[in-house]
């Protein structure tokens, strides 16, 4: 019987075609609540005033974490999706797939005095988190840290980002078997 947020996340985690799939967490209310609670717990006493989340899973986890903390949510868009008004913009360093992402944040969403937490599902190189940190600081807000389901950063990468907390150690995922993608859609 799963007892911790990590246990519940792992119960809903699977590998499909070599890709990590955490989407099933969102379909189970108990697992989602436990994961969100686990993500925010290390930061409850940090006087967070805003939670950022990177499109797409970061939108869902970050929005739920913001509600859990009783603060607002600040979306970070990738690419060219609609995001009106003046923006802070950064291109990330290459990620684990060697892709660079253009990340955008509405300048009006943050102000000096804000204390910002980034929430996401996975961090491997820290390239996107570093870009978000830079935008947060450009807007005059304070970067508090980052909380993720899985943290694969090296110590050097963590030192560059500041406080990073992961719910599940990466080794806990290695035992999960690869599952063939048998999705047939809803039709």
Helices and strands as residue ranges (DSSP letters): H 5-12, E 14-16, E 19-21, H 24-27, H 29-41, E 50-54, H 57-69, E 72-78, E 87-91, E 102-106, G 107-109, E 115-123, H 127-138, E 142-151, H 155-161, E 164-169, H 171-174, E 178-179
